[in-house]
């Protein structure tokens, strides 16, 4: 699989499918107001070419209230779309938030999105954050899509014993995409 955003611009999904890609995770939104400029086009063209699709939201929240607002915004952006995979929370820029605040914002966001969409969620994280920041409670309730480059399989993910997504390269070359694309391996649980 791959994950894409406006960074890749126009993608030829027929060539992507022919290159052996089965799943594409599409950035839908970020923060409380930013919808990815290529979200609609990526969704329509990936579906048209019979690729399985998932959506991810880049979290910018700094409070519980902002987490709720972002969950509502993400849910509204993907409303009416038919994802084949779990919805993903991408929360990786923490500023001066404490571990407790990061975990509370994550929990509020994940719970609210599930409440609105009735869809299951996955947490996207690098191995360091999975090991040292995200809580056991989150690990017990949400599977992991882990990012670690330059390895055959991810290292110790702390509270998670396994992963359902493994982002292994940010320098993938795939027919139909100009420049680099992020490459992933996914299990059936995604």
Buried (B, 14 or more C-beta within 10 A) or exposed (E): BBBBBEEBEEBBBBBBBEBEBEBBBBBBBBBBEBBBEBBBBBBEBBBEBEBBBBBBBBBBBBEBEBBBBBBBBBBEBBEEBEBBBBBBBBBEEBEEBEEEBBBBBBBBBBBBBBEBBEBBBBBBBBBEBBBEBBBEEBBEBBBBBBBBEEEEEBEEBBBBEEBBBBBBBEEBEBEBBEEBBBBBBBEEEB
